[in-house]
């Protein structure tokens, strides 16, 4: 079954590895960028995504490029603790949670795709211009430096991100991603470990927020951070790589100093800072049309709440490969994939618009805007536990359900060398 994947990001590369593990090896990835480089900042891979990458034989390699998150803790604007919970193995999962540099993860997946499927599988400098379906095949047209070329397969997968060309061809009137009025500033800084050394923290009031977690715990220690606040004007929507000066962020976070973290010091230490308006995509009524479907951000770009963007793309990839390997006609397989994944990601997108588990910071601010002495007087433990548990169930990483769920893998299973 020849498969053409548009986009060599995390979702597209995970799809190629998943197809290969399922015995579908006639795969081509077409990437618009002329060169793939380790761009971006830190992301989190939750246990449900780490499970899938582990079953693809990548557990040791993931551990080699990331930090196994020990706990997640929420604080108010003044550094008082609202809620803390163990993460990964400490929380009873069979798989860890990893904080990694997005670019390093992409390069790991790229190297594995080339090793397992061949060097020629990934074709850079191929910008999709259109596709058509006829006679049981789908043909995609690409603009390259040498002119236009065409790739034909049984299936076309659009894994080309929030600005997906495949999605735009399916939904030409959709327009740009909607913006919610918040802007994120993101950076990576060399800094000393804080708290346990494997802590992920979020501090704020629900709109103004600071997030930090380590993505490298050997010298030089690297801390990924995100500063977020409302802004009256926005920049280009969906461009993760627009640089800004740290002084811009320090105007808003210059006095955020806690006993356990020097926020302005962390911001000032960044080699580069990037600005990004918080945008997502409205859920679609359909992902699949004939032999064409969407995956990852192209299908369900969501706010970076709850650390779910990359994780959901990995799960998409595994479910899609499972369905394509089940022996159905491609159109039926894509329909089955969508039936399994679209309702879940639609619900998750809406949950993230409601702030997901981070809503505890908003509730604490609304009930105790000047701070608190005892959080139990503000948000009882039962309420905090319920918020955290509800989101895990929505996102698919409730510990018991994840540990007991059957594998998405199909034979022949990949065995890491």
Backbone torsions as a table, in degrees:
resi	resn	phi	psi	omega
1	UNK	NA	102.3	177.4
2	UNK	-68.5	133.0	-179.1
3	UNK	-128.6	132.6	175.5
4	UNK	-109.3	124.5	177.8
5	UNK	-109.3	128.8	176.5
6	UNK	-99.4	113.2	179.7
7	UNK	112.0	123.8	-179.9
8	UNK	-109.7	39.5	171.2
9	UNK	-84.2	-164.4	-177.3
10	UNK	-60.9	-43.5	-179.1
11	UNK	-65.8	-46.3	-179.1
12	UNK	-64.5	-41.6	179.1
13	UNK	-69.2	-39.8	176.5
14	UNK	-63.9	-34.3	177.4
15	UNK	-65.0	-42.6	179.1
16	UNK	-62.7	-43.7	178.5
17	UNK	-65.8	-38.3	179.8
18	UNK	-67.6	-41.5	177.1
19	UNK	-62.7	-44.2	179.0
20	UNK	-60.0	-44.1	179.4
21	UNK	-64.0	-27.2	179.5
22	UNK	-89.4	5.5	177.5
23	UNK	90.8	6.2	177.3
24	UNK	-99.9	101.3	-170.3
25	UNK	-110.0	-6.5	178.6
26	UNK	-88.8	81.9	-172.1
27	UNK	-128.8	138.9	172.5
28	UNK	-128.5	134.9	174.4
29	UNK	-110.5	121.9	178.1
30	UNK	-105.2	121.7	-176.0
31	UNK	-119.9	131.1	-177.2
32	UNK	-67.9	-35.5	-178.3
33	UNK	-64.4	141.7	179.4
34	UNK	-71.2	-25.5	-179.3
35	UNK	-145.3	138.0	176.5
36	UNK	-94.6	121.2	-178.1
37	UNK	-127.2	156.1	-176.9
38	UNK	-77.7	73.7	-177.4
39	UNK	-88.3	166.7	173.1
40	UNK	102.0	-168.2	-179.2
41	UNK	-130.8	-150.7	-173.9
42	UNK	-83.5	151.8	171.9
43	UNK	-139.3	168.9	175.5
44	UNK	-115.1	139.3	171.5
45	UNK	-109.3	112.4	-178.2
46	UNK	-77.1	164.3	-174.4
47	UNK	-56.1	-30.6	-179.7
48	UNK	-70.2	-30.2	174.3
49	UNK	-79.2	-38.8	178.8
50	UNK	-62.9	-34.7	175.5
51	UNK	-57.2	-47.3	-177.1
52	UNK	-65.7	-41.1	179.3
53	UNK	-70.3	-31.6	174.8
54	UNK	-64.4	-43.8	179.2
55	UNK	-68.4	-16.2	172.6
56	UNK	-89.1	4.1	176.1
57	UNK	86.3	23.8	-172.4
58	UNK	-113.4	10.5	-174.3
59	UNK	-58.8	-49.2	-177.4
60	UNK	-65.4	-37.4	-179.6
61	UNK	-68.9	-38.3	175.9
62	UNK	-62.1	-45.7	179.7
63	UNK	-60.5	-28.3	-179.1
64	UNK	-77.5	-16.9	-178.1
65	UNK	-115.3	-4.1	-175.1
66	UNK	-133.8	-175.1	178.5
67	UNK	-118.4	128.6	176.7
68	UNK	-74.7	111.2	-176.7
69	UNK	-63.2	131.1	-178.9
70	UNK	-91.6	-41.1	-178.9
71	UNK	-157.1	157.8	174.9
72	UNK	-118.6	128.0	-177.6
73	UNK	-131.6	134.3	176.6
74	UNK	-103.4	138.1	178.2
75	UNK	-128.3	160.7	171.5
76	UNK	-85.2	-176.9	-177.5
77	UNK	-59.1	-24.0	-175.0
78	UNK	-98.5	5.4	177.8
79	UNK	85.6	13.6	176.7
80	UNK	-87.9	136.6	-173.9
81	UNK	-74.6	132.1	177.6
82	UNK	-99.9	-45.6	-172.9
83	UNK	-159.5	140.1	175.9
84	UNK	-140.7	141.6	179.0
85	UNK	-145.7	145.4	174.9
86	UNK	-68.2	156.6	179.4
87	UNK	-128.9	159.5	176.1
88	UNK	63.8	-137.0	-176.3
89	UNK	-59.2	-34.7	-179.6
90	UNK	-66.3	-21.3	-179.4
91	UNK	-94.1	6.3	177.1
92	UNK	95.4	3.8	175.3
93	UNK	-75.0	156.1	173.9
94	UNK	-83.3	-6.0	-178.2
95	UNK	-133.1	147.9	179.8
96	UNK	-77.0	173.8	166.1
97	UNK	-109.3	134.7	-178.0
98	UNK	-118.5	138.0	166.9
99	UNK	-102.1	125.3	-173.8
100	UNK	-139.5	161.6	170.2
101	UNK	-78.0	127.3	-176.7
102	UNK	-54.5	-43.7	-178.4
103	UNK	-64.5	-39.3	178.9
104	UNK	-66.4	-38.2	176.7
105	UNK	-64.8	-43.8	179.2
106	UNK	-61.3	-42.4	-179.9
107	UNK	-66.6	-36.1	175.4
108	UNK	-60.8	-48.8	-179.5
109	UNK	-64.6	-39.8	178.6
110	UNK	-61.1	-45.9	179.8
111	UNK	-61.7	-40.1	179.6
112	UNK	-68.5	-38.5	176.2
113	UNK	-59.9	-45.9	-179.1
114	UNK	-67.6	-36.0	-179.9
115	UNK	-69.1	-41.4	-173.9
116	UNK	-87.0	-34.9	-175.0
117	UNK	-108.6	-13.0	178.7
118	UNK	112.8	150.6	-176.5
119	UNK	-62.2	-31.1	-173.6
120	UNK	-83.3	-1.2	-175.7
121	UNK	-65.0	-40.8	-178.0
122	UNK	-94.3	120.5	-178.2
123	UNK	-114.9	105.0	-179.1
124	UNK	-81.7	166.7	179.8
125	UNK	68.7	25.5	179.4
126	UNK	-114.8	101.9	-179.6
127	UNK	-98.6	118.7	-177.7
128	UNK	-63.3	133.4	176.5
129	UNK	-116.7	-17.6	179.4
130	UNK	172.8	171.5	175.4
131	UNK	-153.6	159.8	173.5
132	UNK	-147.7	151.2	-179.1
133	UNK	-112.9	135.5	-179.0
134	UNK	-163.7	134.0	172.9
135	UNK	59.9	36.9	177.1
136	UNK	81.9	10.6	177.1
137	UNK	-134.2	164.1	173.5
138	UNK	-126.7	129.6	-178.9
139	UNK	-113.3	129.0	-178.7
140	UNK	-112.6	136.1	179.9
141	UNK	-103.0	139.7	-177.6
142	UNK	-132.8	141.3	170.5
143	UNK	-90.8	130.2	178.1
144	UNK	-129.2	173.4	178.8
145	UNK	-63.0	-21.4	-179.2
146	UNK	-101.1	8.6	-178.7
147	UNK	114.2	-170.0	-176.7
148	UNK	-83.9	143.2	176.5
149	UNK	-137.2	168.1	-176.3
150	UNK	-134.1	140.4	174.9
151	UNK	-123.1	135.9	-176.5
152	UNK	-122.5	139.4	178.6
153	UNK	-152.5	178.9	173.9
154	UNK	-79.7	-24.7	-176.6
155	UNK	-142.4	143.3	172.6
156	UNK	-120.1	124.9	-178.9
157	UNK	-111.8	120.8	175.3
158	UNK	-89.1	101.7	178.5
159	UNK	-119.7	41.2	-169.7
160	UNK	-105.9	31.4	164.2
161	UNK	81.7	-173.5	-174.0
162	UNK	-63.9	-26.1	176.2
163	UNK	-102.4	38.5	-174.5
164	UNK	-54.2	126.9	173.6
165	UNK	-71.8	-37.1	178.2
166	UNK	-60.5	-47.0	178.7
167	UNK	-61.3	-42.7	-179.1
168	UNK	-63.8	-33.3	176.8
169	UNK	-71.3	-32.7	177.1
170	UNK	-78.0	-33.2	-177.7
171	UNK	-130.7	73.5	-172.2
172	UNK	-66.7	-17.2	-177.5
173	UNK	-100.4	11.6	-172.2
174	UNK	-69.5	-41.2	-178.4
175	UNK	87.2	-174.8	-176.7
176	UNK	-72.5	163.3	177.3
177	UNK	-62.1	136.2	177.9
178	UNK	-70.6	143.0	-178.0
179	UNK	-108.5	138.6	-176.7
180	UNK	-97.7	7.2	177.1
181	UNK	92.0	-3.1	177.9
182	UNK	-102.2	147.1	176.5
183	UNK	-121.3	137.8	176.0
184	UNK	-105.6	139.0	166.4
185	UNK	-115.4	133.1	-173.6
186	UNK	-129.2	142.3	178.0
187	UNK	-157.7	168.5	175.2
188	UNK	-127.1	130.3	-176.0
189	UNK	-129.9	144.2	168.3
190	UNK	-76.0	124.9	-176.6
191	UNK	-160.4	160.5	177.0
192	UNK	-68.7	150.3	176.5
193	UNK	-60.7	153.5	176.4
194	UNK	-125.3	156.7	-176.9
195	UNK	49.0	-121.0	-175.9
196	UNK	-79.8	-9.5	-173.6
197	UNK	89.3	-14.5	176.6
198	UNK	-129.6	26.6	-176.1
199	UNK	-88.0	141.8	166.8
200	UNK	-110.4	126.6	-177.6
201	UNK	-123.9	149.7	171.2
202	UNK	-133.1	129.0	-178.9
203	UNK	-131.9	137.5	177.5
204	UNK	156.4	-161.8	-175.0
205	UNK	-122.1	11.5	179.0
206	UNK	106.9	-26.8	173.7
207	UNK	-119.3	-47.3	172.8
208	UNK	-91.8	123.5	-167.1
209	UNK	-149.7	148.1	172.7
210	UNK	-129.9	131.8	-178.4
211	UNK	-122.0	140.9	176.1
212	UNK	-149.6	144.1	174.7
213	UNK	-162.9	150.1	-179.7
214	UNK	-77.5	141.5	173.0
215	UNK	-118.3	-2.0	171.8
216	UNK	-152.3	121.3	-175.3
217	UNK	-110.5	20.1	170.0
218	UNK	-121.0	156.6	-175.6
219	UNK	-60.4	132.5	-4.9
220	UNK	-79.7	130.7	178.7
221	UNK	-65.5	131.3	-178.1
222	UNK	-116.9	130.3	178.1
223	UNK	-113.0	124.3	172.3
224	UNK	-87.9	137.5	179.5
225	UNK	-138.9	154.7	178.9
226	UNK	-137.1	127.6	173.2
227	UNK	-112.4	136.1	-172.5
228	UNK	-137.5	136.5	175.6
229	UNK	-161.2	163.6	175.5
230	UNK	-69.2	147.0	176.4
231	UNK	-137.9	149.2	-179.4
232	UNK	-79.2	-27.9	-179.6
233	UNK	-125.5	154.0	-177.9
234	UNK	-120.1	161.1	174.4
235	UNK	-103.0	-171.6	-176.7
236	UNK	-55.1	126.1	-172.3
237	UNK	-78.1	122.4	176.7
238	UNK	93.4	7.0	178.0
239	UNK	-97.4	103.0	-177.1
240	UNK	-74.9	-8.4	-167.3
241	UNK	-116.2	26.8	176.1
242	UNK	-85.1	112.6	-176.1
243	UNK	-77.7	147.2	173.5
244	UNK	-136.9	162.9	178.3
245	UNK	-81.4	141.7	177.1
246	UNK	-56.0	-28.6	-179.1
247	UNK	-60.2	-29.3	178.2
248	UNK	-63.4	-41.0	-179.0
249	UNK	-75.6	-36.4	-177.5
250	UNK	-65.5	-22.1	175.4
251	UNK	-61.6	-26.1	-176.3
252	UNK	-107.4	-24.8	-175.2
253	UNK	-122.3	16.6	-175.3
254	UNK	-66.4	-20.1	-179.3
255	UNK	-109.4	16.2	179.8
256	UNK	-87.6	82.1	178.2
257	UNK	-119.3	125.8	178.4
258	UNK	-115.5	163.7	178.6
259	UNK	-59.1	-28.9	-173.3
260	UNK	-108.2	-1.3	-179.8
261	UNK	-159.4	129.6	175.8
262	UNK	-96.6	93.6	-174.7
263	UNK	-63.3	-51.2	179.3
264	UNK	-62.1	-32.9	176.3
265	UNK	-64.6	-39.5	178.7
266	UNK	-65.3	-44.4	179.6
267	UNK	-62.2	-45.1	-177.4
268	UNK	-64.4	-26.2	-175.9
269	UNK	-82.0	-6.2	-176.6
270	UNK	-71.1	137.0	175.0
271	UNK	-69.8	-33.0	179.8
272	UNK	-150.3	147.1	178.2
273	UNK	-127.8	137.8	-177.2
274	UNK	-121.1	143.8	-178.2
275	UNK	-108.9	140.4	-176.8
276	UNK	-152.5	117.8	174.3
277	UNK	-65.9	141.8	179.8
278	UNK	-75.8	107.7	-178.2
279	UNK	-128.4	160.9	172.2
280	UNK	-146.0	-162.1	174.6
281	UNK	-128.3	142.1	174.1
282	UNK	-64.4	139.4	178.2
283	UNK	-58.1	143.0	-178.2
284	UNK	-93.4	153.3	174.2
285	UNK	-75.5	-22.1	179.0
286	UNK	-150.3	145.7	169.8
287	UNK	-104.4	-30.6	-166.9
288	UNK	-111.5	131.7	175.9
289	UNK	-131.7	105.5	-176.9
290	UNK	63.7	-116.5	-177.6
291	UNK	-103.7	18.4	179.7
292	UNK	-117.7	135.4	176.7
293	UNK	-144.9	172.9	-178.9
294	UNK	-117.4	157.5	-176.3
295	UNK	-149.9	146.1	175.4
296	UNK	66.0	-143.6	-177.5
297	UNK	-60.8	-27.7	176.6
298	UNK	-61.8	-31.1	-179.3
299	UNK	-92.2	-38.0	-168.7
300	UNK	-153.3	52.8	176.1
301	UNK	-55.7	130.3	-175.7
302	UNK	-133.1	162.2	177.3
303	UNK	-59.1	146.7	178.2
304	UNK	-75.4	62.5	178.3
305	UNK	-111.6	134.3	176.6
306	UNK	74.0	8.6	173.6
307	UNK	59.6	46.8	-170.4
308	UNK	-113.9	-9.7	-173.3
309	UNK	-58.0	-61.9	-178.5
310	UNK	-65.9	-36.2	-179.0
311	UNK	-61.6	-43.1	-179.5
312	UNK	-67.4	-33.4	176.8
313	UNK	-63.3	-41.2	178.4
314	UNK	-63.4	-41.9	179.7
315	UNK	-67.0	-41.9	173.4
316	UNK	-50.1	-49.3	-175.5
317	UNK	-58.9	-43.7	-178.2
318	UNK	-68.8	-42.4	-179.9
319	UNK	-66.2	-41.4	179.3
320	UNK	-61.9	-45.1	178.2
321	UNK	-62.6	-40.6	178.5
322	UNK	-59.0	-44.6	-178.6
323	UNK	-70.6	-39.4	180.0
324	UNK	-67.7	-27.3	-178.8
325	UNK	-87.9	0.3	-173.2
326	UNK	-83.3	-2.6	175.7
327	UNK	93.6	2.4	177.2
328	UNK	-79.3	169.0	168.5
329	UNK	-64.6	147.9	-177.2
330	UNK	-52.9	-42.0	-179.4
331	UNK	-61.0	-40.0	178.7
332	UNK	-68.6	-38.8	179.6
333	UNK	-64.0	-41.9	179.9
334	UNK	-67.2	-36.6	176.3
335	UNK	-63.8	-43.2	179.4
336	UNK	-64.5	-41.2	176.2
337	UNK	-58.4	-48.6	-178.6
338	UNK	-64.0	-39.0	-179.9
339	UNK	-63.7	-29.8	179.4
340	UNK	-82.7	-32.2	-170.4
341	UNK	-106.5	-34.1	-173.7
342	UNK	-65.5	-44.9	178.8
343	UNK	-60.4	-38.7	-179.1
344	UNK	-63.9	-48.9	-176.6
345	UNK	-72.8	-28.9	174.9
346	UNK	-63.6	-46.5	177.9
347	UNK	-62.1	-40.0	-179.2
348	UNK	-68.0	-40.1	176.9
349	UNK	-58.7	-44.2	179.3
350	UNK	-67.4	-38.3	177.2
351	UNK	-62.3	-40.3	179.0
352	UNK	-67.2	-33.5	174.9
353	UNK	-65.3	-24.2	175.5
354	UNK	-92.4	13.3	176.7
355	UNK	80.8	0.6	174.6
356	UNK	52.0	-140.1	-178.4
357	UNK	-71.5	-15.8	-179.0
358	UNK	-72.2	-6.2	179.2
359	UNK	-61.4	-18.3	179.0
360	UNK	-62.0	-31.6	177.6
361	UNK	-67.9	-40.0	178.7
362	UNK	-65.7	-44.2	-179.7
363	UNK	-63.4	-43.6	-180.0
364	UNK	-62.0	-39.4	179.8
365	UNK	-68.2	-41.8	-178.8
366	UNK	-65.7	-37.1	-176.8
367	UNK	-87.2	-25.7	-178.9
368	UNK	-143.3	70.6	-174.2
369	UNK	-63.1	-23.4	-179.9
370	UNK	-96.9	6.8	-178.6
371	UNK	103.6	179.7	-176.3
372	UNK	-149.2	161.6	174.7
373	UNK	-97.4	-42.8	-178.5
374	UNK	-129.0	114.0	-178.0
375	UNK	-61.9	-25.3	-179.9
376	UNK	-62.1	-26.7	177.5
377	UNK	-77.5	-14.9	-175.3
378	UNK	-104.4	-53.4	177.5
379	UNK	-133.2	104.0	-178.4
380	UNK	-57.3	153.1	-178.5
381	UNK	-54.3	-40.8	-179.1
382	UNK	-60.7	-37.3	179.3
383	UNK	-69.6	-42.8	179.1
384	UNK	-64.1	-43.2	179.0
385	UNK	-62.3	-40.6	-179.0
386	UNK	-64.8	-42.0	179.1
387	UNK	-60.6	-46.5	-179.2
388	UNK	-65.1	-44.3	-177.1
389	UNK	-68.4	-39.1	-179.8
390	UNK	-62.0	-40.8	-179.3
391	UNK	-68.4	-40.0	178.0
392	UNK	-59.4	-42.2	178.5
393	UNK	-65.2	-42.2	179.7
394	UNK	-61.9	-43.1	-175.3
395	UNK	-84.5	-8.3	176.3
396	UNK	88.9	20.6	177.2
397	UNK	-129.1	36.6	165.2
398	UNK	-60.4	128.7	-172.1
399	UNK	-55.6	-48.6	-176.6
400	UNK	-66.2	-45.5	-177.9
401	UNK	-65.3	-40.1	179.6
402	UNK	-67.4	-44.4	-178.6
403	UNK	-62.1	-31.7	-175.3
404	UNK	-96.0	-12.5	-176.5
405	UNK	-66.0	139.3	174.9
406	UNK	-62.0	154.7	-179.4
407	UNK	-69.2	147.5	170.8
408	UNK	-81.5	-8.3	-177.9
409	UNK	-70.6	150.1	174.3
410	UNK	-130.0	159.3	178.3
411	UNK	-69.9	148.2	-1.0
412	UNK	-82.3	127.5	179.4
413	UNK	-70.0	143.2	178.5
414	UNK	-78.8	134.9	175.3
415	UNK	-114.7	119.5	-176.5
416	UNK	-66.6	140.9	175.7
417	UNK	-91.8	NA	NA
